[in-house]
Amino acid sequence: MAIVIDIDVMLARRKMSVQEFADAIGITPANVAVLKNGRAKAVRFTTLDAICRVLECQPGDILRYAPGERS
């Protein structure tokens, strides 16, 4: 997919583990891995809201369009 989710970059900047992040936004670490690895087909707005709240960022900080990247 040409939409890339850069959660790993933001987690590193915030020095936050996947487990801490998953607990804070209310999803499983396995689902965080799905997002990080680009295997997610959709993201709920409530999840995106929680991600942005916890990471103190804007959606554009974690979502980007990369037309050459396909999975």
N, C-alpha and C positions, 0 to 999 in steps of 0.2 A: 504494500500500500504506500502511496506517496505521502501520507500523513505520518510524521515521525513524532513520537512522544519522548521528550527529553527529561523524564523524571529522574533518571540516575544522575544527571548533571546537577539538578536542584538538590537532590539528597546529599550529594557530596559537598555542595556549597553550604548546606545547613548542618553538616556533620550528623546526619540522622540515618539510623539503620532502617532497613526494609521493615523489620518487625515493629519498630517504634512508629514508623510511618503508617503501616497497615493498621495498627491499633488506633492511631490518632484519627484516621479517616473512616474507620469502620469497615474495612474489607480484609480479606485474608492475604497473607504474604504471597500465596500462589497467584492470586488475582493481581497483585502488584507486579509480580514477575511477568504475567501476561501483558500488562501495560508496558513495562520496561522493554520487553523483547519484541514489541511490535506485532504481537499476535491478536490483540484486541480488535474486534470488528466494530465496536461501539463503546461510547462512554456516556453514562447517564450525567445529566446536568447536575444532579445532586452530588455525584461523585466528583465531578470537575470542581464544583463549588467547594467541597471539602478539601480537595487537593490544594486549591489556591489559598484557602483559609489557613491550612496547616503550613504550607510552604511560604506563605506571605508573598504570593506572586500573582501575576496576571495569566490568563489562559495562553496568551502568546509567548509567555516565558517557557512553557512546557510543550506547546504544540507548534509544529512548523510544517510547511509544505515543501517537500523535496521531490520534484517530479521524476528524477532519475532513480529513486530508491523504490524498489518493488520487492515484496516478499513472496 
